[in-house]
Amino acid sequence: MSDLPLLVSCERDFLVHLVAVPSEARVCDLIEAAASLVVGVHLPDMPASSIRLRKIDRHEALPGDANVVDAGIEPMDWVHLFFEPASDGKPLQ
């Protein structure tokens, strides 16, 4: 299968990145690839939180174990990374 080019933005970052992922990749693979461009580069690592992904026009996060195509992601879609608060209830810094 071919790669899917996607626009990726991240909470607390002003840049939009172009990321290509294999169409057979899972959402968690996309999160890992996109987060490597932002976390530790433009944003500090937040080990107490988890990074989730949603389509820019949706509020709900996509399931991490779903295939990107099965999750409804199409070429040149805009997806957004966001940080889910730590399980201890403390707000993100």
HTML snippet that shows the backbone in 3Dmol.js (N, CA, C, O; Angstrom):
<script src="https://3Dmol.org/build/3Dmol-min.js"></script>
<div id="view" style="width:600px;height:400px;position:relative"></div>
<script>
const pdb = `
ATOM      1  N   MET A   1       0.837  -1.186   0.000  1.00  0.00           N
ATOM      2  CA  MET A   1       0.000   0.000   0.000  1.00  0.00           C
ATOM      3  C   MET A   1       0.881   1.248   0.000  1.00  0.00           C
ATOM      4  O   MET A   1       2.088   1.181   0.234  1.00  0.00           O
ATOM      5  N   SER A   2       0.257   2.362  -0.263  1.00  0.00           N
ATOM      6  CA  SER A   2       1.018   3.612  -0.362  1.00  0.00           C
ATOM      7  C   SER A   2       0.959   4.396   0.943  1.00  0.00           C
ATOM      8  O   SER A   2       0.205   4.069   1.859  1.00  0.00           O
ATOM      9  N   ASP A   3       1.773   5.431   0.994  1.00  0.00           N
ATOM     10  CA  ASP A   3       1.780   6.306   2.169  1.00  0.00           C
ATOM     11  C   ASP A   3       0.654   7.324   2.089  1.00  0.00           C
ATOM     12  O   ASP A   3       0.261   7.761   1.008  1.00  0.00           O
ATOM     13  N   LEU A   4       0.144   7.691   3.264  1.00  0.00           N
ATOM     14  CA  LEU A   4      -0.867   8.744   3.364  1.00  0.00           C
ATOM     15  C   LEU A   4      -0.193  10.021   3.836  1.00  0.00           C
ATOM     16  O   LEU A   4       0.360  10.045   4.935  1.00  0.00           O
ATOM     17  N   PRO A   5      -0.221  11.080   3.042  1.00  0.00           N
ATOM     18  CA  PRO A   5       0.291  12.361   3.526  1.00  0.00           C
ATOM     19  C   PRO A   5      -0.787  13.025   4.389  1.00  0.00           C
ATOM     20  O   PRO A   5      -1.947  13.113   3.986  1.00  0.00           O
ATOM     21  N   LEU A   6      -0.394  13.489   5.573  1.00  0.00           N
ATOM     22  CA  LEU A   6      -1.343  14.089   6.512  1.00  0.00           C
ATOM     23  C   LEU A   6      -0.790  15.393   7.064  1.00  0.00           C
ATOM     24  O   LEU A   6       0.421  15.546   7.216  1.00  0.00           O
ATOM     25  N   LEU A   7      -1.673  16.322   7.359  1.00  0.00           N
ATOM     26  CA  LEU A   7      -1.303  17.529   8.087  1.00  0.00           C
ATOM     27  C   LEU A   7      -1.499  17.231   9.560  1.00  0.00           C
ATOM     28  O   LEU A   7      -2.546  16.722   9.962  1.00  0.00           O
ATOM     29  N   VAL A   8      -0.500  17.544  10.360  1.00  0.00           N
ATOM     30  CA  VAL A   8      -0.559  17.239  11.788  1.00  0.00           C
ATOM     31  C   VAL A   8      -0.234  18.484  12.599  1.00  0.00           C
ATOM     32  O   VAL A   8       0.810  19.108  12.409  1.00  0.00           O
ATOM     33  N   SER A   9      -1.131  18.835  13.499  1.00  0.00           N
ATOM     34  CA  SER A   9      -0.863  19.916  14.454  1.00  0.00           C
ATOM     35  C   SER A   9      -0.843  19.306  15.844  1.00  0.00           C
ATOM     36  O   SER A   9      -1.308  18.186  16.055  1.00  0.00           O
ATOM     37  N   CYS A  10      -0.300  20.056  16.784  1.00  0.00           N
ATOM     38  CA  CYS A  10      -0.191  19.553  18.146  1.00  0.00           C
ATOM     39  C   CYS A  10      -0.589  20.645  19.124  1.00  0.00           C
ATOM     40  O   CYS A  10      -0.225  21.809  18.960  1.00  0.00           O
ATOM     41  N   GLU A  11      -1.333  20.257  20.131  1.00  0.00           N
ATOM     42  CA  GLU A  11      -1.698  21.168  21.205  1.00  0.00           C
ATOM     43  C   GLU A  11      -0.441  21.850  21.745  1.00  0.00           C
ATOM     44  O   GLU A  11       0.573  21.193  21.981  1.00  0.00           O
ATOM     45  N   ARG A  12      -0.510  23.153  21.938  1.00  0.00           N
ATOM     46  CA  ARG A  12       0.570  23.976  22.491  1.00  0.00           C
ATOM     47  C   ARG A  12       1.712  24.235  21.509  1.00  0.00           C
ATOM     48  O   ARG A  12       2.756  24.753  21.905  1.00  0.00           O
ATOM     49  N   ASP A  13       1.533  23.888  20.251  1.00  0.00           N
ATOM     50  CA  ASP A  13       2.547  24.159  19.234  1.00  0.00           C
ATOM     51  C   ASP A  13       1.865  24.906  18.092  1.00  0.00           C
ATOM     52  O   ASP A  13       0.706  24.634  17.777  1.00  0.00           O
ATOM     53  N   PHE A  14       2.565  25.830  17.483  1.00  0.00           N
ATOM     54  CA  PHE A  14       1.957  26.638  16.432  1.00  0.00           C
ATOM     55  C   PHE A  14       2.226  26.116  15.026  1.00  0.00           C
ATOM     56  O   PHE A  14       1.654  26.628  14.064  1.00  0.00           O
ATOM     57  N   LEU A  15       3.075  25.121  14.889  1.00  0.00           N
ATOM     58  CA  LEU A  15       3.421  24.599  13.573  1.00  0.00           C
ATOM     59  C   LEU A  15       2.463  23.502  13.118  1.00  0.00           C
ATOM     60  O   LEU A  15       1.883  22.784  13.933  1.00  0.00           O
ATOM     61  N   VAL A  16       2.312  23.392  11.815  1.00  0.00           N
ATOM     62  CA  VAL A  16       1.580  22.287  11.206  1.00  0.00           C
ATOM     63  C   VAL A  16       2.604  21.507  10.386  1.00  0.00           C
ATOM     64  O   VAL A  16       3.313  22.081   9.560  1.00  0.00           O
ATOM     65  N   HIS A  17       2.676  20.205  10.616  1.00  0.00           N
ATOM     66  CA  HIS A  17       3.669  19.363   9.957  1.00  0.00           C
ATOM     67  C   HIS A  17       3.006  18.503   8.891  1.00  0.00           C
ATOM     68  O   HIS A  17       1.838  18.132   9.009  1.00  0.00           O
ATOM     69  N   LEU A  18       3.759  18.195   7.862  1.00  0.00           N
ATOM     70  CA  LEU A  18       3.321  17.233   6.866  1.00  0.00           C
ATOM     71  C   LEU A  18       3.984  15.906   7.224  1.00  0.00           C
ATOM     72  O   LEU A  18       5.210  15.802   7.238  1.00  0.00           O
ATOM     73  N   VAL A  19       3.177  14.907   7.509  1.00  0.00           N
ATOM     74  CA  VAL A  19       3.671  13.599   7.932  1.00  0.00           C
ATOM     75  C   VAL A  19       3.087  12.545   6.992  1.00  0.00           C
ATOM     76  O   VAL A  19       1.885  12.547   6.727  1.00  0.00           O
ATOM     77  N   ALA A  20       3.914  11.667   6.500  1.00  0.00           N
ATOM     78  CA  ALA A  20       3.452  10.556   5.661  1.00  0.00           C
ATOM     79  C   ALA A  20       3.571   9.266   6.453  1.00  0.00           C
ATOM     80  O   ALA A  20       4.625   8.955   7.007  1.00  0.00           O
ATOM     81  N   VAL A  21       2.486   8.526   6.498  1.00  0.00           N
ATOM     82  CA  VAL A  21       2.483   7.230   7.189  1.00  0.00           C
ATOM     83  C   VAL A  21       1.954   6.172   6.231  1.00  0.00           C
ATOM     84  O   VAL A  21       1.126   6.472   5.371  1.00  0.00           O
ATOM     85  N   PRO A  22       2.422   4.946   6.372  1.00  0.00           N
ATOM     86  CA  PRO A  22       1.880   3.863   5.534  1.00  0.00           C
ATOM     87  C   PRO A  22       0.386   3.691   5.800  1.00  0.00           C
ATOM     88  O   PRO A  22      -0.061   3.818   6.940  1.00  0.00           O
ATOM     89  N   SER A  23      -0.367   3.409   4.777  1.00  0.00           N
ATOM     90  CA  SER A  23      -1.813   3.267   4.943  1.00  0.00           C
ATOM     91  C   SER A  23      -2.176   2.083   5.833  1.00  0.00           C
ATOM     92  O   SER A  23      -3.288   2.022   6.358  1.00  0.00           O
ATOM     93  N   GLU A  24      -1.250   1.144   6.008  1.00  0.00           N
ATOM     94  CA  GLU A  24      -1.540   0.008   6.905  1.00  0.00           C
ATOM     95  C   GLU A  24      -1.113   0.286   8.355  1.00  0.00           C
ATOM     96  O   GLU A  24      -1.250  -0.585   9.214  1.00  0.00           O
ATOM     97  N   ALA A  25      -0.603   1.483   8.627  1.00  0.00           N
ATOM     98  CA  ALA A  25      -0.178   1.838   9.991  1.00  0.00           C
ATOM     99  C   ALA A  25      -1.381   1.971  10.915  1.00  0.00           C
ATOM    100  O   ALA A  25      -2.507   2.211  10.477  1.00  0.00           O
ATOM    101  N   ARG A  26      -1.112   1.812  12.187  1.00  0.00           N
ATOM    102  CA  ARG A  26      -2.148   2.015  13.198  1.00  0.00           C
ATOM    103  C   ARG A  26      -2.109   3.468  13.671  1.00  0.00           C
ATOM    104  O   ARG A  26      -1.120   4.166  13.446  1.00  0.00           O
ATOM    105  N   VAL A  27      -3.151   3.915  14.306  1.00  0.00           N
ATOM    106  CA  VAL A  27      -3.222   5.280  14.827  1.00  0.00           C
ATOM    107  C   VAL A  27      -2.091   5.528  15.819  1.00  0.00           C
ATOM    108  O   VAL A  27      -1.517   6.617  15.834  1.00  0.00           O
ATOM    109  N   CYS A  28      -1.762   4.540  16.648  1.00  0.00           N
ATOM    110  CA  CYS A  28      -0.673   4.718  17.620  1.00  0.00           C
ATOM    111  C   CYS A  28       0.669   4.911  16.908  1.00  0.00           C
ATOM    112  O   CYS A  28       1.539   5.611  17.424  1.00  0.00           O
ATOM    113  N   ASP A  29       0.848   4.302  15.732  1.00  0.00           N
ATOM    114  CA  ASP A  29       2.071   4.519  14.950  1.00  0.00           C
ATOM    115  C   ASP A  29       2.122   5.955  14.426  1.00  0.00           C
ATOM    116  O   ASP A  29       3.179   6.584  14.427  1.00  0.00           O
ATOM    117  N   LEU A  30       0.986   6.461  13.985  1.00  0.00           N
ATOM    118  CA  LEU A  30       0.897   7.846  13.529  1.00  0.00           C
ATOM    119  C   LEU A  30       1.195   8.807  14.673  1.00  0.00           C
ATOM    120  O   LEU A  30       1.914   9.789  14.487  1.00  0.00           O
ATOM    121  N   ILE A  31       0.652   8.532  15.848  1.00  0.00           N
ATOM    122  CA  ILE A  31       0.910   9.375  17.020  1.00  0.00           C
ATOM    123  C   ILE A  31       2.404   9.398  17.325  1.00  0.00           C
ATOM    124  O   ILE A  31       2.972  10.460  17.580  1.00  0.00           O
ATOM    125  N   GLU A  32       3.033   8.242  17.300  1.00  0.00           N
ATOM    126  CA  GLU A  32       4.465   8.163  17.599  1.00  0.00           C
ATOM    127  C   GLU A  32       5.295   8.944  16.576  1.00  0.00           C
ATOM    128  O   GLU A  32       6.215   9.672  16.946  1.00  0.00           O
ATOM    129  N   ALA A  33       4.970   8.792  15.307  1.00  0.00           N
ATOM    130  CA  ALA A  33       5.711   9.494  14.256  1.00  0.00           C
ATOM    131  C   ALA A  33       5.533  11.007  14.364  1.00  0.00           C
ATOM    132  O   ALA A  33       6.499  11.760  14.241  1.00  0.00           O
ATOM    133  N   ALA A  34       4.308  11.446  14.592  1.00  0.00           N
ATOM    134  CA  ALA A  34       4.031  12.881  14.678  1.00  0.00           C
ATOM    135  C   ALA A  34       4.589  13.484  15.961  1.00  0.00           C
ATOM    136  O   ALA A  34       5.132  14.588  15.938  1.00  0.00           O
ATOM    137  N   ALA A  35       4.463  12.781  17.069  1.00  0.00           N
ATOM    138  CA  ALA A  35       4.948  13.302  18.348  1.00  0.00           C
ATOM    139  C   ALA A  35       6.466  13.469  18.340  1.00  0.00           C
ATOM    140  O   ALA A  35       6.996  14.349  19.018  1.00  0.00           O
ATOM    141  N   SER A  36       7.162  12.633  17.582  1.00  0.00           N
ATOM    142  CA  SER A  36       8.622  12.750  17.532  1.00  0.00           C
ATOM    143  C   SER A  36       9.074  14.063  16.897  1.00  0.00           C
ATOM    144  O   SER A  36      10.215  14.482  17.094  1.00  0.00           O
ATOM    145  N   LEU A  37       8.205  14.708  16.147  1.00  0.00           N
ATOM    146  CA  LEU A  37       8.526  15.995  15.525  1.00  0.00           C
ATOM    147  C   LEU A  37       8.291  17.174  16.466  1.00  0.00           C
ATOM    148  O   LEU A  37       8.768  18.279  16.210  1.00  0.00           O
ATOM    149  N   VAL A  38       7.561  16.942  17.547  1.00  0.00           N
ATOM    150  CA  VAL A  38       7.137  18.036  18.418  1.00  0.00           C
ATOM    151  C   VAL A  38       7.632  17.879  19.855  1.00  0.00           C
ATOM    152  O   VAL A  38       8.276  18.776  20.399  1.00  0.00           O
ATOM    153  N   VAL A  39       7.326  16.736  20.462  1.00  0.00           N
ATOM    154  CA  VAL A  39       7.654  16.513  21.875  1.00  0.00           C
ATOM    155  C   VAL A  39       9.166  16.369  22.020  1.00  0.00           C
ATOM    156  O   VAL A  39       9.792  15.541  21.358  1.00  0.00           O
ATOM    157  N   GLY A  40       9.729  17.177  22.884  1.00  0.00           N
ATOM    158  CA  GLY A  40      11.169  17.196  23.071  1.00  0.00           C
ATOM    159  C   GLY A  40      11.869  18.111  22.090  1.00  0.00           C
ATOM    160  O   GLY A  40      13.077  18.324  22.199  1.00  0.00           O
ATOM    161  N   VAL A  41      11.132  18.660  21.128  1.00  0.00           N
ATOM    162  CA  VAL A  41      11.688  19.602  20.156  1.00  0.00           C
ATOM    163  C   VAL A  41      11.103  20.985  20.397  1.00  0.00           C
ATOM    164  O   VAL A  41      11.823  21.920  20.748  1.00  0.00           O
ATOM    165  N   HIS A  42       9.787  21.110  20.206  1.00  0.00           N
ATOM    166  CA  HIS A  42       9.097  22.379  20.455  1.00  0.00           C
ATOM    167  C   HIS A  42       8.381  22.405  21.801  1.00  0.00           C
ATOM    168  O   HIS A  42       8.119  23.468  22.362  1.00  0.00           O
ATOM    169  N   LEU A  43       8.074  21.225  22.300  1.00  0.00           N
ATOM    170  CA  LEU A  43       7.366  21.102  23.575  1.00  0.00           C
ATOM    171  C   LEU A  43       8.151  20.185  24.500  1.00  0.00           C
ATOM    172  O   LEU A  43       8.810  19.252  24.039  1.00  0.00           O
ATOM    173  N   PRO A  44       8.086  20.444  25.801  1.00  0.00           N
ATOM    174  CA  PRO A  44       8.779  19.546  26.727  1.00  0.00           C
ATOM    175  C   PRO A  44       8.075  18.192  26.798  1.00  0.00           C
ATOM    176  O   PRO A  44       6.876  18.084  26.542  1.00  0.00           O
ATOM    177  N   ASP A  45       8.827  17.187  27.144  1.00  0.00           N
ATOM    178  CA  ASP A  45       8.246  15.865  27.352  1.00  0.00           C
ATOM    179  C   ASP A  45       7.334  15.930  28.565  1.00  0.00           C
ATOM    180  O   ASP A  45       7.688  16.535  29.577  1.00  0.00           O
ATOM    181  N   MET A  46       6.168  15.314  28.473  1.00  0.00           N
ATOM    182  CA  MET A  46       5.220  15.280  29.584  1.00  0.00           C
ATOM    183  C   MET A  46       4.929  13.823  29.915  1.00  0.00           C
ATOM    184  O   MET A  46       3.904  13.280  29.505  1.00  0.00           O
ATOM    185  N   PRO A  47       5.834  13.192  30.659  1.00  0.00           N
ATOM    186  CA  PRO A  47       5.712  11.753  30.891  1.00  0.00           C
ATOM    187  C   PRO A  47       4.465  11.341  31.668  1.00  0.00           C
ATOM    188  O   PRO A  47       4.048  10.185  31.589  1.00  0.00           O
ATOM    189  N   ALA A  48       3.873  12.249  32.404  1.00  0.00           N
ATOM    190  CA  ALA A  48       2.693  11.894  33.187  1.00  0.00           C
ATOM    191  C   ALA A  48       1.411  11.939  32.361  1.00  0.00           C
ATOM    192  O   ALA A  48       0.346  11.587  32.867  1.00  0.00           O
ATOM    193  N   SER A  49       1.491  12.361  31.110  1.00  0.00           N
ATOM    194  CA  SER A  49       0.308  12.435  30.265  1.00  0.00           C
ATOM    195  C   SER A  49       0.446  11.483  29.088  1.00  0.00           C
ATOM    196  O   SER A  49       1.536  10.992  28.794  1.00  0.00           O
ATOM    197  N   SER A  50      -0.658  11.232  28.428  1.00  0.00           N
ATOM    198  CA  SER A  50      -0.609  10.425  27.215  1.00  0.00           C
ATOM    199  C   SER A  50      -1.033  11.295  26.038  1.00  0.00           C
ATOM    200  O   SER A  50      -1.822  12.228  26.192  1.00  0.00           O
ATOM    201  N   ILE A  51      -0.507  10.981  24.874  1.00  0.00           N
ATOM    202  CA  ILE A  51      -0.819  11.752  23.678  1.00  0.00           C
ATOM    203  C   ILE A  51      -1.888  11.005  22.907  1.00  0.00           C
ATOM    204  O   ILE A  51      -1.772   9.806  22.654  1.00  0.00           O
ATOM    205  N   ARG A  52      -2.925  11.728  22.540  1.00  0.00           N
ATOM    206  CA  ARG A  52      -4.039  11.154  21.774  1.00  0.00           C
ATOM    207  C   ARG A  52      -4.156  11.896  20.453  1.00  0.00           C
ATOM    208  O   ARG A  52      -3.513  12.928  20.262  1.00  0.00           O
ATOM    209  N   LEU A  53      -4.959  11.386  19.551  1.00  0.00           N
ATOM    210  CA  LEU A  53      -5.102  11.967  18.227  1.00  0.00           C
ATOM    211  C   LEU A  53      -6.569  12.028  17.851  1.00  0.00           C
ATOM    212  O   LEU A  53      -7.335  11.106  18.132  1.00  0.00           O
ATOM    213  N   ARG A  54      -6.954  13.126  17.211  1.00  0.00           N
ATOM    214  CA  ARG A  54      -8.314  13.251  16.686  1.00  0.00           C
ATOM    215  C   ARG A  54      -8.242  13.972  15.351  1.00  0.00           C
ATOM    216  O   ARG A  54      -7.269  14.667  15.061  1.00  0.00           O
ATOM    217  N   LYS A  55      -9.265  13.804  14.553  1.00  0.00           N
ATOM    218  CA  LYS A  55      -9.356  14.594  13.335  1.00  0.00           C
ATOM    219  C   LYS A  55      -9.689  16.019  13.766  1.00  0.00           C
ATOM    220  O   LYS A  55     -10.367  16.220  14.773  1.00  0.00           O
ATOM    221  N   ILE A  56      -9.225  16.992  13.023  1.00  0.00           N
ATOM    222  CA  ILE A  56      -9.342  18.391  13.432  1.00  0.00           C
ATOM    223  C   ILE A  56     -10.803  18.827  13.600  1.00  0.00           C
ATOM    224  O   ILE A  56     -11.085  19.738  14.378  1.00  0.00           O
ATOM    225  N   ASP A  57     -11.715  18.202  12.897  1.00  0.00           N
ATOM    226  CA  ASP A  57     -13.131  18.582  12.972  1.00  0.00           C
ATOM    227  C   ASP A  57     -13.940  17.718  13.941  1.00  0.00           C
ATOM    228  O   ASP A  57     -15.171  17.764  13.938  1.00  0.00           O
ATOM    229  N   ARG A  58     -13.253  16.937  14.764  1.00  0.00           N
ATOM    230  CA  ARG A  58     -13.932  16.047  15.718  1.00  0.00           C
ATOM    231  C   ARG A  58     -13.449  16.333  17.133  1.00  0.00           C
ATOM    232  O   ARG A  58     -12.382  16.915  17.331  1.00  0.00           O
ATOM    233  N   HIS A  59     -14.244  15.919  18.111  1.00  0.00           N
ATOM    234  CA  HIS A  59     -13.863  16.093  19.515  1.00  0.00           C
ATOM    235  C   HIS A  59     -13.336  14.806  20.126  1.00  0.00           C
ATOM    236  O   HIS A  59     -12.529  14.837  21.056  1.00  0.00           O
ATOM    237  N   GLU A  60     -13.792  13.675  19.603  1.00  0.00           N
ATOM    238  CA  GLU A  60     -13.399  12.404  20.200  1.00  0.00           C
ATOM    239  C   GLU A  60     -12.073  11.912  19.626  1.00  0.00           C
ATOM    240  O   GLU A  60     -11.771  12.110  18.449  1.00  0.00           O
ATOM    241  N   ALA A  61     -11.302  11.272  20.480  1.00  0.00           N
ATOM    242  CA  ALA A  61     -10.010  10.716  20.071  1.00  0.00           C
ATOM    243  C   ALA A  61     -10.225   9.449  19.254  1.00  0.00           C
ATOM    244  O   ALA A  61     -11.186   8.711  19.470  1.00  0.00           O
ATOM    245  N   LEU A  62      -9.330   9.213  18.325  1.00  0.00           N
ATOM    246  CA  LEU A  62      -9.373   7.980  17.538  1.00  0.00           C
ATOM    247  C   LEU A  62      -8.735   6.852  18.350  1.00  0.00           C
ATOM    248  O   LEU A  62      -7.778   7.088  19.088  1.00  0.00           O
ATOM    249  N   PRO A  63      -9.251   5.644  18.221  1.00  0.00           N
ATOM    250  CA  PRO A  63      -8.668   4.514  18.966  1.00  0.00           C
ATOM    251  C   PRO A  63      -7.260   4.215  18.479  1.00  0.00           C
ATOM    252  O   PRO A  63      -7.023   4.120  17.275  1.00  0.00           O
ATOM    253  N   GLY A  64      -6.332   4.066  19.402  1.00  0.00           N
ATOM    254  CA  GLY A  64      -4.933   3.861  19.077  1.00  0.00           C
ATOM    255  C   GLY A  64      -4.641   2.584  18.329  1.00  0.00           C
ATOM    256  O   GLY A  64      -3.679   2.530  17.563  1.00  0.00           O
ATOM    257  N   ASP A  65      -5.444   1.550  18.528  1.00  0.00           N
ATOM    258  CA  ASP A  65      -5.168   0.270  17.884  1.00  0.00           C
ATOM    259  C   ASP A  65      -5.830   0.120  16.520  1.00  0.00           C
ATOM    260  O   ASP A  65      -5.674  -0.909  15.862  1.00  0.00           O
ATOM    261  N   ALA A  66      -6.578   1.154  16.088  1.00  0.00           N
ATOM    262  CA  ALA A  66      -7.250   1.094  14.786  1.00  0.00           C
ATOM    263  C   ALA A  66      -6.275   1.402  13.656  1.00  0.00           C
ATOM    264  O   ALA A  66      -5.327   2.167  13.834  1.00  0.00           O
ATOM    265  N   ASN A  67      -6.509   0.811  12.514  1.00  0.00           N
ATOM    266  CA  ASN A  67      -5.760   1.132  11.311  1.00  0.00           C
ATOM    267  C   ASN A  67      -6.158   2.552  10.890  1.00  0.00           C
ATOM    268  O   ASN A  67      -7.326   2.919  11.020  1.00  0.00           O
ATOM    269  N   VAL A  68      -5.216   3.353  10.392  1.00  0.00           N
ATOM    270  CA  VAL A  68      -5.521   4.747  10.069  1.00  0.00           C
ATOM    271  C   VAL A  68      -6.624   4.864   9.019  1.00  0.00           C
ATOM    272  O   VAL A  68      -7.465   5.759   9.106  1.00  0.00           O
ATOM    273  N   VAL A  69      -6.630   3.974   8.030  1.00  0.00           N
ATOM    274  CA  VAL A  69      -7.675   4.017   7.002  1.00  0.00           C
ATOM    275  C   VAL A  69      -9.021   3.620   7.595  1.00  0.00           C
ATOM    276  O   VAL A  69     -10.037   4.251   7.301  1.00  0.00           O
ATOM    277  N   ASP A  70      -9.037   2.587   8.423  1.00  0.00           N
ATOM    278  CA  ASP A  70     -10.278   2.144   9.064  1.00  0.00           C
ATOM    279  C   ASP A  70     -10.820   3.191  10.031  1.00  0.00           C
ATOM    280  O   ASP A  70     -12.022   3.229  10.292  1.00  0.00           O
ATOM    281  N   ALA A  71      -9.945   4.040  10.565  1.00  0.00           N
ATOM    282  CA  ALA A  71     -10.360   5.099  11.487  1.00  0.00           C
ATOM    283  C   ALA A  71     -10.944   6.302  10.729  1.00  0.00           C
ATOM    284  O   ALA A  71     -11.392   7.270  11.344  1.00  0.00           O
ATOM    285  N   GLY A  72     -10.936   6.234   9.403  1.00  0.00           N
ATOM    286  CA  GLY A  72     -11.534   7.304   8.608  1.00  0.00           C
ATOM    287  C   GLY A  72     -10.563   8.391   8.187  1.00  0.00           C
ATOM    288  O   GLY A  72     -10.986   9.463   7.752  1.00  0.00           O
ATOM    289  N   ILE A  73      -9.271   8.134   8.307  1.00  0.00           N
ATOM    290  CA  ILE A  73      -8.276   9.123   7.907  1.00  0.00           C
ATOM    291  C   ILE A  73      -7.975   8.941   6.427  1.00  0.00           C
ATOM    292  O   ILE A  73      -7.682   7.836   5.969  1.00  0.00           O
ATOM    293  N   GLU A  74      -8.051  10.042   5.688  1.00  0.00           N
ATOM    294  CA  GLU A  74      -7.809  10.029   4.251  1.00  0.00           C
ATOM    295  C   GLU A  74      -6.611  10.910   3.922  1.00  0.00           C
ATOM    296  O   GLU A  74      -6.204  11.723   4.751  1.00  0.00           O
ATOM    297  N   PRO A  75      -6.034  10.765   2.721  1.00  0.00           N
ATOM    298  CA  PRO A  75      -4.888  11.599   2.344  1.00  0.00           C
ATOM    299  C   PRO A  75      -5.189  13.093   2.514  1.00  0.00           C
ATOM    300  O   PRO A  75      -6.262  13.574   2.149  1.00  0.00           O
ATOM    301  N   MET A  76      -4.227  13.798   3.068  1.00  0.00           N
ATOM    302  CA  MET A  76      -4.261  15.238   3.313  1.00  0.00           C
ATOM    303  C   MET A  76      -5.290  15.665   4.361  1.00  0.00           C
ATOM    304  O   MET A  76      -5.632  16.845   4.440  1.00  0.00           O
ATOM    305  N   ASP A  77      -5.786  14.723   5.164  1.00  0.00           N
ATOM    306  CA  ASP A  77      -6.613  15.094   6.315  1.00  0.00           C
ATOM    307  C   ASP A  77      -5.741  15.830   7.320  1.00  0.00           C
ATOM    308  O   ASP A  77      -4.525  15.642   7.364  1.00  0.00           O
ATOM    309  N   TRP A  78      -6.373  16.660   8.116  1.00  0.00           N
ATOM    310  CA  TRP A  78      -5.681  17.374   9.186  1.00  0.00           C
ATOM    311  C   TRP A  78      -6.040  16.682  10.487  1.00  0.00           C
ATOM    312  O   TRP A  78      -7.211  16.607  10.859  1.00  0.00           O
ATOM    313  N   VAL A  79      -5.033  16.180  11.171  1.00  0.00           N
ATOM    314  CA  VAL A  79      -5.239  15.535  12.462  1.00  0.00           C
ATOM    315  C   VAL A  79      -4.513  16.333  13.542  1.00  0.00           C
ATOM    316  O   VAL A  79      -3.563  17.060  13.253  1.00  0.00           O
ATOM    317  N   HIS A  80      -4.959  16.194  14.765  1.00  0.00           N
ATOM    318  CA  HIS A  80      -4.457  17.018  15.871  1.00  0.00           C
ATOM    319  C   HIS A  80      -4.056  16.138  17.042  1.00  0.00           C
ATOM    320  O   HIS A  80      -4.845  15.319  17.513  1.00  0.00           O
ATOM    321  N   LEU A  81      -2.832  16.309  17.509  1.00  0.00           N
ATOM    322  CA  LEU A  81      -2.365  15.635  18.720  1.00  0.00           C
ATOM    323  C   LEU A  81      -2.762  16.468  19.927  1.00  0.00           C
ATOM    324  O   LEU A  81      -2.674  17.695  19.898  1.00  0.00           O
ATOM    325  N   PHE A  82      -3.193  15.810  20.976  1.00  0.00           N
ATOM    326  CA  PHE A  82      -3.484  16.523  22.217  1.00  0.00           C
ATOM    327  C   PHE A  82      -3.058  15.661  23.389  1.00  0.00           C
ATOM    328  O   PHE A  82      -2.935  14.441  23.277  1.00  0.00           O
ATOM    329  N   PHE A  83      -2.837  16.319  24.512  1.00  0.00           N
ATOM    330  CA  PHE A  83      -2.355  15.637  25.710  1.00  0.00           C
ATOM    331  C   PHE A  83      -3.524  15.335  26.627  1.00  0.00           C
ATOM    332  O   PHE A  83      -4.310  16.218  26.969  1.00  0.00           O
ATOM    333  N   GLU A  84      -3.625  14.093  27.015  1.00  0.00           N
ATOM    334  CA  GLU A  84      -4.645  13.680  27.963  1.00  0.00           C
ATOM    335  C   GLU A  84      -4.045  13.791  29.357  1.00  0.00           C
ATOM    336  O   GLU A  84      -2.939  13.305  29.594  1.00  0.00           O
ATOM    337  N   PRO A  85      -4.763  14.428  30.287  1.00  0.00           N
ATOM    338  CA  PRO A  85      -4.204  14.619  31.629  1.00  0.00           C
ATOM    339  C   PRO A  85      -3.790  13.314  32.289  1.00  0.00           C
ATOM    340  O   PRO A  85      -4.294  12.238  31.966  1.00  0.00           O
ATOM    341  N   ALA A  86      -2.873  13.440  33.208  1.00  0.00           N
ATOM    342  CA  ALA A  86      -2.376  12.295  33.957  1.00  0.00           C
ATOM    343  C   ALA A  86      -3.518  11.621  34.709  1.00  0.00           C
ATOM    344  O   ALA A  86      -4.514  12.260  35.048  1.00  0.00           O
ATOM    345  N   SER A  87      -3.365  10.353  34.959  1.00  0.00           N
ATOM    346  CA  SER A  87      -4.408   9.604  35.647  1.00  0.00           C
ATOM    347  C   SER A  87      -4.586  10.033  37.101  1.00  0.00           C
ATOM    348  O   SER A  87      -5.596   9.704  37.722  1.00  0.00           O
ATOM    349  N   ASP A  88      -3.603  10.776  37.657  1.00  0.00           N
ATOM    350  CA  ASP A  88      -3.732  11.217  39.037  1.00  0.00           C
ATOM    351  C   ASP A  88      -4.576  12.495  39.155  1.00  0.00           C
ATOM    352  O   ASP A  88      -4.770  13.009  40.257  1.00  0.00           O
ATOM    353  N   GLY A  89      -5.076  13.007  38.023  1.00  0.00           N
ATOM    354  CA  GLY A  89      -5.955  14.167  38.042  1.00  0.00           C
ATOM    355  C   GLY A  89      -5.244  15.502  38.083  1.00  0.00           C
ATOM    356  O   GLY A  89      -5.902  16.542  38.057  1.00  0.00           O
ATOM    357  N   LYS A  90      -3.925  15.512  38.148  1.00  0.00           N
ATOM    358  CA  LYS A  90      -3.206  16.777  38.170  1.00  0.00           C
ATOM    359  C   LYS A  90      -3.241  17.430  36.784  1.00  0.00           C
ATOM    360  O   LYS A  90      -3.113  16.737  35.775  1.00  0.00           O
ATOM    361  N   PRO A  91      -3.413  18.747  36.723  1.00  0.00           N
ATOM    362  CA  PRO A  91      -3.451  19.402  35.412  1.00  0.00           C
ATOM    363  C   PRO A  91      -2.071  19.365  34.750  1.00  0.00           C
ATOM    364  O   PRO A  91      -1.046  19.253  35.422  1.00  0.00           O
ATOM    365  N   LEU A  92      -2.070  19.460  33.428  1.00  0.00           N
ATOM    366  CA  LEU A  92      -0.813  19.507  32.683  1.00  0.00           C
ATOM    367  C   LEU A  92      -0.116  20.826  32.942  1.00  0.00           C
ATOM    368  O   LEU A  92      -0.775  21.843  33.163  1.00  0.00           O
ATOM    369  N   GLN A  93       1.186  20.824  32.917  1.00  0.00           N
ATOM    370  CA  GLN A  93       1.958  22.035  33.175  1.00  0.00           C
ATOM    371  C   GLN A  93       2.211  22.789  31.906  1.00  0.00           C
ATOM    372  O   GLN A  93       2.850  23.840  31.929  1.00  0.00           O
TER     373      GLN A  93
END
`;
const viewer = $3Dmol.createViewer("view");
viewer.addModel(pdb, "pdb");
viewer.setStyle({}, {cartoon: {color: "spectrum"}});
viewer.zoomTo();
viewer.render();
</script>
